[in-house]
Amino acid sequence: MRTLIIIAGGLAILGLLMLIASRFGGGTYSAATAAKLFIPVWLVVALVNMGVGVLRAGYSVTEELPIFLMIFLLPAAVAAFVWWKQA
């Protein structure tokens, strides 16, 4: 359940960035730029989440890696799709 909440949070952050892009960006800050900025930021968030799972919750890296991939790749794939469609 926690994994789904984090993925939904990532999609919400992407949506917020795209809303900001459409409201305040004008020509300099587009949805594609928001998607490009989201991907590395989301990578850091997913890595921190993995670090918490390994260092605090006691899971091994092998156990956390598939969860990390799901948490990172699903929102990043949506952002990449937006980037591709807007470019």
N, C-alpha and C positions, 0 to 999 in steps of 0.2 A: 504494500500500500504506500509506503514511504517513497518508493521509486516512482510510482505514478504521480504522486504529489510533486516531486521534484521535476519530472518531465513537464507536467502541466504548468509549473512555475516558470520553466524555461520558455514555453510557448507564450505564456502571458508577458514575459519580459520582451520577447521578440515583438509581440503585438503592440506593446507600449512604445517600443522604439520606432515602430512603423507609424504609429499614431502621431508621435512627436515629429517624425519626418514629414508626414503629410500636413500637419497643422502649422509647423513653424519653420520647416526647412526651405521652402521655396525651391529655387533651382540648385542650391548648393548642397542640400542634404536630402537625398532621395531615399526611397525604400530600399534600393540596392545598396546604398551606403550603410543604412541601418543594418541590413543583413550581413554585410561585410564586417561591420564592427561587432556584431553579436557573436559571430562564430569564435573568435579567439577569447572573448570574455567568457563565453559559455564553456569553452575548453578548460579554463582556469577554475570555474565553478565546479565542473564535473571532477576535475582532479582533486580539488579540496574535499569534495564529498567522498571520493575514493580514499583519500588520506585519513579522513575521519573514520571510515569503516575499518581501515587497516590498523591505525594507531590506537583508536579509542575503543572500537567495538570488538576488536580482536580477530577480525576476519583476515585470511591470508590474501595476498595480492591475486592469487589464482582464483579465489572465490569472488573477489570484488571486481575483477576485470570484465566479466560479462555484464554486470550491472553498470559499470562505468560506460561501457560501449553503448548500452541502451540509453542511458541518461544523456550521453553526449550526442550520439548519432541521430536520434529522432528529432530533437529541435534543430540541430545543425542541418539536417537534410531539408527541413522545411525552410530554413533560412537560405540554404543554397538554391532551392527551387525559386524562392522569391527573387534572389539575386539574379538568377538566370533569366527569369521572366521580365525583370525590370531593365536588364542591361541591353 
